[in-house]
Amino acid sequence: MPEVFYVLREPVEREIKIRRSRFIASLLPADSLASVKAAIAQVAAAHPTANHNCWAYVVGDRGDTVHSSDAGEPSGTAGKPMLNALQRHSLTNVAAVVTRYFGGVKLGVRGLIEAYGQSVDEAVALAKLERLVKRRGWTLTTTYDQSETLQHRLKGMGAEFGAVRYTDRVSMDIVCEESLAPGIEAYLAELVARGLAEVEEGLRQ
């Protein structure tokens, strides 16, 4: 399973023609099973006379919920190669629908597998993607004489700072990528144990 996943910034569509058949790949952002269902229904409604509207989806922060459908094509020739393409590009929270208008020439099993996979590959190549980043956050409260030292140390560990509030003490919001959280969390626990700071857990996204 890849360490980094990507999500769509916006829907994308790509049409290719193979031996007179039209294959229209639609990729739509979908971060839940309900939104997947809506995306598939949307594309199917836009192409009511198509011979097939095959689909695949990947959902979840780690791309752990997946499914696909051949929608009337021979078993294993459409949905699976589409899903393979999504996973090959480390995509998640995405629904892919490939609409086929049959052109009168049969492609055979291998030809169908290649056509459906290629359709999704070419749509992904056009897509605007962004890295899916899970973040953790805390609010740290400390004294004025400790604040600068602690900020410097935490920045060196990869933490970013949001709002900083100055009252009788200094209170600052800290965020980091999930992958950096164990080290930063251990350091914050050390500060609390030494009586140098108070820490409240905040952001989880």
Secondary structure, DSSP 4 states (H G I P E B T S, - for coil): --S-EEEESS-EEEEEEETTEEEEEEEEE--SHHHHHHHHHHHHHH-TT-SEEEEEEEESTTS-EEEEE-TTSSTTSSHHHHHHHHHHTTB-SEEEEEEEE--S---HHHHHHHHHHHHHHHHHHH--EEEE--EEEEEEEE-HHHHHHHHHHHHHTT-EEEEEEESSSEEEEEEEEGGGHHHHHHHHHHHHHTTSEEEEEEEE-
